[in-house]
Amino acid sequence: MDLGQAFLDLLAPGPLVLLLVGTLLGIVVGALPGLTGGALLALSLPFTYRMTSVDGVILMTSMYVGGISGGLITATLMRIPGEPSAVVTTLDGFPMARGGRPGRALGLGISASLIGGALSWLVLVLLSPSMARLALVFGPFENFALVLMALVLIATLSQGSVIKGLLAGLFGMLVSYPGIDETSGQRRLNFGFDEMAGGFSTLAIILGAFAISQVFADAMHARQRFESLDPSLRGIFLSPRDYLRQSWNILRSSAIGVIIGILPGVGASISSIVAYSTARNMSKTPEKFGTGFDDGIVAAETANNANTGGALIPMITLGIPGSPSASILLAALLMHNIQPGPTLFTNAPQVVGALMATHLVAHVAMFAIMIAGCVLIARLMYIPRAYVLPIVIVLCAIGALAENGRMFDLWTMIAFGAVGFLLELCAVPLGPFVIGLLLAPLAEIQLRAGLMATDGSLWPILQRPVACSLLAVSAAMFAWPLWRDWRRSADARARLGTQTTGRPS
């Protein structure tokens, strides 16, 4: 992989236009309340079919970066996070903007996003080759144990109930099973439908789960109006003293964002929450957080964008996405017949180079676009959702039909849109569902390869130190939150019992 050549190729007119368009679209959609960067990535999958794999990676990666960053505009000016990861930004961004400093609030968020993204890019470049070389020594059982650990980790670290996260991941795995058995070549679980001979369309499922489900949710609030402020650019550029004062906060929040990004399926929302909480707990003036404090905005936005580089590390080295949005990037590579993993660096070095170069340049483009156009982008928020949602539905329908030209895929998209809406209505996270859908085939292939090599015996998986260790970690990660919740419930019952018995008659 020649990273210098990748940067030169990216700065050619065609790729550069793709990067700028992707970053701009990501920012705009990320800023629109209700629509997310994940929905944009899902909508864009069909448009990458006729592109080369490199151009597709450039477009999707730049959208990924822009989508994460765009949410801070509405979070700051309207107290409505355009992206879930920008929820924490509202705590200090909106009070600062309402206090007469919207330009400074935007400037802090935009600058922190650029620095967090750039630092995570440095980790991405330095750490990815080492992880890929390490993964090359893994056998089938090690790969299976790694995927299993990722699925358990996704469930246990998902927001909300551990059981709900686990059930979502298992449901995604179940949906992946209809189709052709990779080992025997036989059809399975097609229930007599010829259309299911090859299984469900992954694209249709992703479009339904991420985009159509969001349309259903937004349609319930189509007439909702948001409190907003008049945006101003005054104070948007920070002084060197501001950067120096925030240096430790930026480094700490970047480290948190990268580390949490590497954890499969966790996403940027948890990164911003952990970074914000850490900054408040370590601050000498914690009472200022939530009142329009610089440190709160910087911590949240630095961690958001640092998460992007961290999430790409396991995706390109192990084939395991580090966030729900990264899982759609993984789906895009698979649709171009590119298998992420340790061999990606030797089989498709130009794809790896394009992804790494785009990640950095897209952050620079994001900074320039948001500094120059945040006022105009903020005014786009007043477009009624009644006009936006039909366009999204039409684009989704075109995307679902473009893959195979089958009405069955369109119905699949609608059905999983309803499923995704119901899952979110029940507070079941979509991330584990989609990642389970993508990782289950890999887990099955690796497990079967290992069983064929050992004449069907599972005993060798416990005799291999790496595989056994990964299984032990998976069991511990699964048991720990359940035990913790049980202890909390037991303590609560004990306190209630003490209060009841100690009450005077």
C-alpha positions as CSV (number, residue, x, y, z in Angstrom):
1,M,0.0,0.0,0.0
2,D,1.5,3.3,-1.2
3,L,-0.3,5.9,0.9
4,G,1.5,8.8,-0.8
5,Q,0.2,7.6,-4.2
6,A,-3.2,7.2,-2.7
7,F,-3.3,10.9,-1.8
8,L,-2.1,11.9,-5.3
9,D,-4.8,9.7,-6.9
10,L,-7.4,11.2,-4.6
11,L,-6.6,14.7,-5.5
12,A,-7.3,14.0,-9.2
13,P,-10.4,15.9,-10.5
14,G,-12.8,12.9,-10.6
15,P,-12.1,11.4,-7.1
16,L,-11.8,14.8,-5.5
17,V,-15.3,15.8,-6.8
18,L,-16.7,12.5,-5.4
19,L,-15.1,13.3,-2.1
20,L,-16.5,16.8,-1.9
21,V,-20.0,15.8,-3.0
22,G,-20.0,12.9,-0.5
23,T,-18.8,15.1,2.4
24,L,-21.3,17.8,1.5
25,L,-24.2,15.3,1.3
26,G,-23.1,13.7,4.6
27,I,-23.1,17.1,6.3
28,V,-26.5,18.1,5.0
29,V,-28.2,14.8,5.8
30,G,-26.4,14.6,9.1
31,A,-27.7,18.0,10.0
32,L,-31.3,17.3,9.0
33,P,-33.3,16.2,12.0
34,G,-34.5,12.7,11.6
35,L,-32.3,11.6,8.7
36,T,-29.0,10.1,9.7
37,G,-25.7,9.4,8.0
38,G,-26.5,5.7,8.2
39,A,-29.6,6.2,6.2
40,L,-27.6,8.2,3.6
41,L,-25.0,5.4,3.3
42,A,-27.8,2.9,2.8
43,L,-29.4,5.0,0.1
44,S,-26.1,5.4,-1.6
45,L,-25.2,1.7,-1.9
46,P,-27.1,1.2,-5.2
47,F,-25.3,4.2,-6.8
48,T,-21.9,2.5,-6.2
49,Y,-22.7,-0.5,-8.4
50,R,-21.4,1.1,-11.6
51,M,-18.5,2.7,-9.9
52,T,-15.1,1.2,-9.4
53,S,-14.4,-0.2,-6.0
54,V,-12.0,2.7,-5.3
55,D,-14.6,5.4,-6.3
56,G,-17.2,3.7,-4.3
57,V,-15.0,3.7,-1.2
58,I,-14.2,7.4,-1.7
59,L,-17.9,8.3,-1.9
60,M,-19.0,6.2,1.0
61,T,-16.1,7.1,3.4
62,S,-16.6,10.8,2.7
63,M,-20.3,10.5,3.4
64,Y,-19.5,8.6,6.6
65,V,-17.2,11.5,7.8
66,G,-19.6,14.2,6.8
67,G,-22.6,12.5,8.4
68,I,-20.9,12.2,11.8
69,S,-19.9,15.9,11.7
70,G,-23.1,17.5,10.4
71,G,-25.2,16.7,13.4
72,L,-23.5,19.4,15.5
73,I,-25.2,22.2,13.4
74,T,-28.7,21.5,14.5
75,A,-27.6,20.3,17.9
76,T,-26.0,23.8,18.5
77,L,-28.6,26.0,16.8
78,M,-31.8,24.1,17.3
79,R,-31.2,21.8,20.3
80,I,-32.1,18.9,18.0
81,P,-29.2,16.5,17.3
82,G,-29.2,15.7,13.5
83,E,-27.2,12.6,14.4
84,P,-27.6,10.5,17.6
85,S,-23.9,11.0,18.3
86,A,-24.6,14.8,18.6
87,V,-27.0,14.4,21.5
88,V,-24.3,15.3,24.0
89,T,-23.3,18.4,22.0
90,T,-26.7,19.9,22.7
91,L,-25.9,20.1,26.4
92,D,-23.4,22.9,26.0
93,G,-23.7,23.9,22.4
94,F,-27.3,25.2,22.5
95,P,-26.8,27.1,25.8
96,M,-23.7,28.8,24.4
97,A,-25.6,29.7,21.2
98,R,-28.6,30.9,23.1
99,G,-26.3,33.0,25.2
100,G,-25.3,35.0,22.2
101,R,-22.3,33.1,21.0
102,P,-23.5,30.7,18.2
103,G,-20.4,31.3,16.1
104,R,-18.1,30.2,18.9
105,A,-20.2,27.2,19.7
106,L,-20.0,26.1,16.0
107,G,-16.3,26.9,15.8
108,L,-15.5,24.8,18.8
109,G,-17.5,21.9,17.5
110,I,-16.1,22.1,13.9
111,S,-12.5,22.5,15.0
112,A,-12.7,19.7,17.5
113,S,-14.3,17.4,14.8
114,L,-11.3,18.1,12.5
115,I,-8.7,17.5,15.2
116,G,-10.4,14.3,16.5
117,G,-10.7,12.9,13.0
118,A,-7.1,13.7,12.1
119,L,-5.8,12.1,15.3
120,S,-7.9,9.0,14.7
121,W,-6.5,8.8,11.1
122,L,-3.0,8.7,12.5
123,V,-4.0,5.7,14.7
124,L,-5.7,4.1,11.7
125,V,-2.6,4.3,9.6
126,L,-0.2,3.2,12.3
127,L,-2.3,0.4,13.8
128,S,-4.1,-1.2,10.9
129,P,-1.1,-3.0,9.2
130,S,0.0,-4.5,12.6
131,M,-3.5,-5.8,13.3
132,A,-3.7,-7.2,9.8
133,R,-0.4,-9.1,10.1
134,L,-1.5,-10.5,13.5
135,A,-4.8,-11.6,12.0
136,L,-3.0,-13.5,9.2
137,V,-1.9,-16.2,11.7
138,F,-5.5,-16.9,12.7
139,G,-7.1,-20.2,11.7
140,P,-10.8,-21.0,11.2
141,F,-11.5,-21.6,14.9
142,E,-9.7,-18.3,15.9
143,N,-11.7,-16.4,13.3
144,F,-15.0,-18.0,14.5
145,A,-14.2,-17.1,18.1
146,L,-13.3,-13.6,17.1
147,V,-16.6,-13.1,15.3
148,L,-18.5,-14.6,18.2
149,M,-16.7,-12.2,20.6
150,A,-17.7,-9.3,18.3
151,L,-21.4,-10.4,18.4
152,V,-21.4,-10.7,22.2
153,L,-19.6,-7.4,22.5
154,I,-22.1,-5.7,20.3
155,A,-25.0,-7.0,22.4
156,T,-23.5,-6.2,25.8
157,L,-22.3,-2.7,24.8
158,S,-25.4,-1.6,23.0
159,Q,-27.5,1.1,24.5
160,G,-30.3,-0.3,26.6
161,S,-30.9,-3.9,27.6
162,V,-28.2,-6.5,27.1
163,I,-30.9,-9.1,26.3
164,K,-32.4,-6.8,23.6
165,G,-29.0,-6.2,22.0
166,L,-28.3,-9.9,22.0
167,L,-31.8,-10.8,20.6
168,A,-31.3,-8.1,17.8
169,G,-27.9,-9.7,16.9
170,L,-29.4,-13.2,16.8
171,F,-32.3,-12.0,14.7
172,G,-29.9,-10.5,12.2
173,M,-28.1,-13.9,12.1
174,L,-31.4,-15.7,11.5
175,V,-32.3,-13.4,8.6
176,S,-29.0,-14.2,6.9
177,Y,-29.5,-18.0,6.8
178,P,-32.1,-18.4,4.0
179,G,-30.5,-19.0,0.6
180,I,-27.6,-21.2,-0.5
181,D,-25.7,-23.3,2.0
182,E,-22.1,-22.2,1.4
183,T,-20.7,-25.7,2.2
184,S,-23.1,-28.1,0.5
185,G,-24.5,-25.8,-2.2
186,Q,-28.1,-26.8,-1.2
187,R,-31.0,-24.4,-0.8
188,R,-32.2,-23.9,2.8
189,L,-35.0,-22.1,4.6
190,N,-36.6,-20.7,1.4
191,F,-40.1,-21.9,2.5
192,G,-41.0,-22.8,-1.0
193,F,-40.5,-19.4,-2.5
194,D,-38.3,-19.3,-5.6
195,E,-37.4,-15.7,-4.9
196,M,-35.7,-16.7,-1.7
197,A,-33.5,-19.3,-3.4
198,G,-30.5,-16.9,-3.0
199,G,-31.7,-15.5,0.3
200,F,-32.9,-12.0,1.2
201,S,-31.2,-9.1,-0.5
202,T,-28.8,-7.5,1.9
203,L,-29.2,-4.1,0.3
204,A,-33.0,-4.3,0.6
205,I,-32.7,-5.2,4.3
206,I,-30.3,-2.3,5.0
207,L,-32.4,0.2,3.1
208,G,-35.5,-0.9,5.0
209,A,-33.9,-1.1,8.5
210,F,-32.0,2.2,8.2
211,A,-34.0,4.4,5.8
212,I,-37.6,3.2,5.6
213,S,-37.8,2.7,9.3
214,Q,-36.7,6.3,9.8
215,V,-39.3,7.5,7.3
216,F,-42.0,5.7,9.4
217,A,-40.7,7.3,12.5
218,D,-40.5,10.8,11.0
219,A,-43.9,10.6,9.4
220,M,-45.4,10.6,12.9
221,H,-43.8,14.0,13.6
222,A,-43.9,15.5,10.1
223,R,-45.4,18.8,11.4
224,Q,-43.1,19.2,14.4
225,R,-41.4,22.6,14.6
226,F,-38.1,23.2,16.4
227,E,-36.8,26.1,18.5
228,S,-34.0,27.7,16.5
229,L,-31.6,30.6,16.7
230,D,-30.3,33.0,14.1
231,P,-26.8,31.6,13.1
232,S,-23.9,34.0,13.1
233,L,-20.3,33.4,12.1
234,R,-18.8,35.8,14.6
235,G,-16.3,34.0,16.8
236,I,-16.2,30.9,14.6
237,F,-12.4,31.0,14.3
238,L,-10.6,30.0,17.4
239,S,-7.3,31.5,18.7
240,P,-4.1,29.6,19.3
241,R,-4.8,30.1,23.0
242,D,-8.1,28.2,22.7
243,Y,-6.4,25.2,21.1
244,L,-3.6,25.2,23.7
245,R,-6.2,25.4,26.6
246,Q,-8.1,22.5,25.1
247,S,-5.1,20.3,24.2
248,W,-5.4,17.8,27.0
249,N,-9.2,17.6,26.6
250,I,-8.7,16.9,22.9
251,L,-6.1,14.2,23.4
252,R,-8.1,12.4,26.1
253,S,-11.3,12.6,24.1
254,S,-9.6,11.4,20.9
255,A,-8.2,8.4,22.8
256,I,-11.6,7.6,24.2
257,G,-13.2,7.9,20.7
258,V,-10.6,5.7,19.0
259,I,-10.7,3.0,21.7
260,I,-14.5,2.8,21.7
261,G,-14.5,2.9,17.9
262,I,-12.4,-0.2,17.8
263,L,-15.0,-2.1,19.9
264,P,-17.3,-3.7,17.4
265,G,-20.7,-2.2,16.8
266,V,-20.6,0.4,19.6
267,G,-20.8,3.6,17.6
268,A,-20.0,7.3,18.1
269,S,-22.9,8.0,20.5
270,I,-21.2,6.1,23.4
271,S,-17.9,7.7,22.5
272,S,-19.3,11.2,23.0
273,I,-21.1,10.2,26.2
274,V,-18.0,8.7,27.8
275,A,-15.7,11.5,26.7
276,Y,-18.2,14.2,28.0
277,S,-18.6,12.4,31.3
278,T,-14.8,11.9,31.7
279,A,-14.2,15.6,30.9
280,R,-16.8,16.7,33.5
281,N,-15.5,14.3,36.2
282,M,-11.9,15.4,35.7
283,S,-12.7,19.1,35.5
284,K,-12.0,21.6,38.3
285,T,-15.3,23.3,37.5
286,P,-17.8,20.5,36.8
287,E,-20.7,22.8,37.6
288,K,-20.1,24.7,34.4
289,F,-20.9,21.7,32.2
290,G,-24.4,22.1,30.7
291,T,-24.3,25.9,30.8
292,G,-22.5,26.5,27.6
293,F,-19.0,25.4,28.5
294,D,-16.2,25.1,26.0
295,D,-14.9,21.8,27.4
296,G,-18.2,20.0,27.0
297,I,-18.5,20.8,23.2
298,V,-14.9,19.9,22.5
299,A,-15.0,16.6,24.4
300,A,-18.2,15.5,22.6
301,E,-17.3,16.5,19.1
302,T,-13.6,15.3,19.4
303,A,-14.8,11.8,20.5
304,N,-17.4,11.7,17.7
305,N,-15.0,12.1,14.9
306,A,-12.2,10.1,16.6
307,N,-14.6,7.2,16.6
308,T,-14.6,7.1,12.8
309,G,-11.0,6.2,12.5
310,G,-11.3,3.6,15.3
311,A,-14.3,2.0,13.8
312,L,-12.5,1.5,10.4
313,I,-9.6,-0.4,12.0
314,P,-11.4,-3.7,12.8
315,M,-13.4,-3.3,9.6
316,I,-10.5,-3.4,7.2
317,T,-8.2,-5.7,9.3
318,L,-10.7,-8.2,10.6
319,G,-13.8,-7.7,8.6
320,I,-15.7,-6.7,11.7
321,P,-17.3,-3.2,11.6
322,G,-16.7,-1.0,14.6
323,S,-20.0,0.9,14.2
324,P,-23.4,0.6,12.5
325,S,-22.3,3.1,9.8
326,A,-19.1,1.1,9.3
327,S,-21.2,-2.0,8.8
328,I,-22.8,-0.3,5.7
329,L,-19.3,0.4,4.4
330,L,-18.5,-3.3,4.9
331,A,-21.6,-4.2,2.9
332,A,-20.5,-1.9,0.1
333,L,-17.1,-3.6,-0.1
334,L,-18.8,-7.1,0.0
335,M,-21.1,-6.0,-2.9
336,H,-17.9,-5.1,-4.9
337,N,-16.6,-8.7,-4.2
338,I,-14.0,-7.3,-1.8
339,Q,-13.6,-9.2,1.4
340,P,-12.3,-7.0,4.2
341,G,-9.8,-8.7,6.5
342,P,-6.1,-9.3,6.9
343,T,-5.7,-10.2,3.2
344,L,-7.2,-6.9,2.0
345,F,-3.8,-5.2,2.3
346,T,-2.3,-7.6,-0.2
347,N,-5.4,-8.3,-2.4
348,A,-6.7,-4.8,-2.8
349,P,-4.1,-2.3,-1.5
350,Q,-5.5,0.5,-3.7
351,V,-8.8,0.2,-1.8
352,V,-7.1,0.4,1.6
353,G,-5.1,3.4,0.4
354,A,-8.2,5.2,-1.0
355,L,-10.1,4.6,2.3
356,M,-7.2,5.9,4.5
357,A,-6.6,9.0,2.3
358,T,-10.3,9.8,2.0
359,H,-10.7,9.6,5.8
360,L,-8.2,12.4,6.3
361,V,-9.0,14.6,3.3
362,A,-12.7,14.3,4.0
363,H,-12.2,15.7,7.5
364,V,-10.3,18.7,6.0
365,A,-13.1,19.2,3.4
366,M,-15.7,18.9,6.2
367,F,-14.0,21.7,8.1
368,A,-13.9,24.0,5.1
369,I,-17.5,23.3,4.0
370,M,-18.9,23.7,7.5
371,I,-16.9,26.9,8.2
372,A,-18.0,28.4,4.9
373,G,-21.6,27.1,4.7
374,C,-22.9,26.4,8.2
375,V,-25.3,29.4,8.0
376,L,-26.8,28.2,4.7
377,I,-26.9,24.6,5.9
378,A,-28.8,25.7,9.0
379,R,-31.4,27.4,6.9
380,L,-32.0,24.1,5.1
381,M,-33.5,22.8,8.3
382,Y,-36.7,24.7,7.6
383,I,-37.6,22.5,4.7
384,P,-40.8,20.7,5.7
385,R,-40.3,17.0,6.2
386,A,-43.4,16.4,4.2
387,Y,-41.3,17.3,1.1
388,V,-38.2,15.3,2.1
389,L,-39.8,12.0,3.1
390,P,-41.4,11.1,-0.3
391,I,-38.0,11.7,-2.0
392,V,-36.4,9.3,0.4
393,I,-39.0,6.7,-0.3
394,V,-38.5,7.0,-4.0
395,L,-34.7,6.7,-3.8
396,C,-35.1,3.7,-1.5
397,A,-37.4,2.0,-4.0
398,I,-35.0,2.6,-6.9
399,G,-32.2,1.2,-4.8
400,A,-34.0,-1.9,-3.9
401,L,-35.1,-2.6,-7.5
402,A,-31.7,-1.7,-9.0
403,E,-29.9,-4.8,-7.6
404,N,-32.0,-7.6,-9.2
405,G,-35.0,-5.9,-10.7
406,R,-37.4,-7.9,-8.5
407,M,-40.6,-6.7,-6.8
408,F,-39.7,-9.3,-4.1
409,D,-36.8,-7.1,-3.0
410,L,-39.1,-4.0,-2.8
411,W,-41.5,-5.9,-0.5
412,T,-38.5,-7.1,1.5
413,M,-37.4,-3.5,2.0
414,I,-40.8,-2.4,3.1
415,A,-41.2,-5.4,5.5
416,F,-37.8,-4.8,7.1
417,G,-38.6,-1.1,7.3
418,A,-41.6,-2.0,9.5
419,V,-39.4,-4.4,11.4
420,G,-36.8,-1.7,12.0
421,F,-39.4,0.8,13.1
422,L,-40.9,-1.7,15.6
423,L,-37.5,-2.6,16.9
424,E,-36.6,1.0,17.6
425,L,-40.1,1.5,19.1
426,C,-39.3,-1.3,21.5
427,A,-35.8,0.3,22.2
428,V,-34.1,-2.6,20.5
429,P,-30.9,-1.3,18.8
430,L,-30.5,-1.7,15.0
431,G,-26.7,-1.9,15.1
432,P,-26.5,-5.5,16.5
433,F,-29.2,-6.6,14.0
434,V,-27.4,-5.3,10.9
435,I,-24.0,-6.4,12.1
436,G,-25.3,-9.9,13.0
437,L,-26.7,-10.1,9.5
438,L,-23.3,-9.3,7.9
439,L,-21.1,-11.4,10.3
440,A,-23.2,-14.6,10.6
441,P,-22.2,-15.9,7.2
442,L,-18.5,-15.4,8.1
443,A,-18.9,-17.1,11.4
444,E,-20.6,-20.1,9.8
445,I,-18.0,-20.5,7.1
446,Q,-15.1,-20.3,9.6
447,L,-16.8,-22.8,12.0
448,R,-17.5,-25.3,9.3
449,A,-14.0,-25.0,7.9
450,G,-12.6,-25.8,11.3
451,L,-15.0,-28.7,11.8
452,M,-14.1,-30.2,8.5
453,A,-10.4,-30.0,9.4
454,T,-11.0,-31.8,12.7
455,D,-13.5,-34.4,11.5
456,G,-16.4,-32.6,13.2
457,S,-14.8,-32.3,16.6
458,L,-15.2,-29.1,18.6
459,W,-12.6,-30.1,21.2
460,P,-9.7,-28.6,19.3
461,I,-11.2,-25.1,19.7
462,L,-10.5,-25.4,23.4
463,Q,-7.0,-26.6,22.8
464,R,-6.0,-23.6,20.7
465,P,-4.8,-20.8,23.1
466,V,-6.1,-17.8,21.1
467,A,-9.5,-19.3,20.2
468,C,-10.0,-20.5,23.8
469,S,-9.0,-17.1,25.2
470,L,-11.5,-15.4,22.9
471,L,-14.3,-17.7,23.9
472,A,-13.5,-17.1,27.6
473,V,-13.6,-13.3,27.0
474,S,-16.9,-13.7,25.2
475,A,-18.4,-15.7,28.1
476,A,-17.1,-13.1,30.6
477,M,-18.5,-10.2,28.7
478,F,-21.8,-11.9,28.4
479,A,-22.0,-12.8,32.1
480,W,-20.7,-9.6,33.5
481,P,-23.7,-7.2,32.6
482,L,-26.2,-9.9,33.6
483,W,-24.5,-10.4,37.0
484,R,-24.3,-6.6,37.5
485,D,-28.0,-6.1,36.7
486,W,-28.9,-9.0,39.0
487,R,-26.9,-7.5,41.9
488,R,-28.5,-4.1,41.3
489,S,-31.9,-5.7,41.5
490,A,-31.0,-7.7,44.6
491,D,-29.7,-4.6,46.3
492,A,-32.8,-2.7,45.4
493,R,-35.0,-5.4,46.8
494,A,-32.9,-5.6,50.0
495,R,-33.2,-1.8,50.5
496,L,-36.9,-2.0,49.9
497,G,-37.2,-4.9,52.4
498,T,-35.2,-2.9,55.0
499,Q,-37.5,0.1,54.6
500,T,-40.6,-2.0,54.9
501,T,-39.5,-4.0,58.0
502,G,-38.1,-0.9,59.7
503,R,-41.3,1.2,59.3
504,P,-43.0,1.8,62.6
505,S,-46.4,0.2,63.0
